[in-house]
């Protein structure tokens, strides 16, 4: 292993050495556009507390969450770079969808179950279709054909089929038994099974069969060096989580009135707007790797994020709902279940041969666009 050389100090890869007198802004390399978006944080707080304008608050909170998602993604990566593979994997899994979880918790507390369910479905199909579609399309414009490890994708694809089963079975049961008294018990039981298989999947990918998941090796091959210490990264991450909680409270409070004023449904807010905004950092990262011909990393980001939402975030929401009696269950609308099934079906079909081109990326994007347009008219 060739050590990094900074001045007269030799550094082992993955270890942090503080550069000479860099400011936090210089260490937190999230991009100028994201720093500009930070201005929406005070604007959203002023709108919520002083102007009390729900529509303005909703819009500015959405825009404020964009840079916060980017900061959380960056600091999580910084900590992961300085941790062993197991800790890094668990840490990334825990904080990978933290913003979606925070917003969902506040929405549940406000009784906006429809928004929570829609955001779950939106995040799943957004990561499968839009994120992977954008990555394949962008990479395909630079490289005529790109290849990826379809053995890894096969494992994730099976997990996605389990996601479909976990979301569909309680929904079908509720449809066939509208007055069924056991739906909450069924939802809780399914959530437990989903949690167990998620933990089994983590153990599989991080311990027993980690050789199959070589996307992490590709990232290590870039020899990326941390720009800040773990302590600083953790401090920024915790501060960002606190600000996200504040923004989520204001966002949820203004959703109902804002949706009516703008002329969109709460379902569309959850399916499209919240799902896209909360995953924008992952989308930019995935496209970046695709442009470097590291499509394995891009696809793994999309599939892993979708799996985490369904098998990790959903069970946590079920637990919180059960403890505080918030009424959340795994009963989704037929249209939402159909959207997930279509997303899983098409990504399985396109990824079967282990290679792709820009047209297949465009096809994934087109399916997402069709679903998003349809949800604009679904109450």
Protein Blocks (a to p, Z undefined) as FASTA:
>chain_A
ZZddehjaccdehiacddehiafklmmcgbjklmmmmmmmmmmmmmmmmnopaklmmmmm
mmmmmmmmmmmmmmmmmmmmmpcfklmmmmmmmmmmmmmmmmmmmmmmnopamlmmmmmm
mmmmmmmmmmmmmmmmmmmmmpmbacddfklmmmmmmmmmmmmmmmmmmmmmmmmmmmlc
klmmmmmmmmmmmmmmmmmmmmmmmmmmmmmmmmlmmmmmnopacfbdfklmmmmmmmmm
mmmmmmmmmmmmmmmmmmmmnopafklmmmmmmmmmmmmmmmmmmmmmmmnopaklmmmm
mmmmmmmmmmmmmmmmmmmmmmnonopacbdcfklmmmmmmmmmmmmmmmmnopacfklm
mmmmmmmmmmmmmmmmpZZ
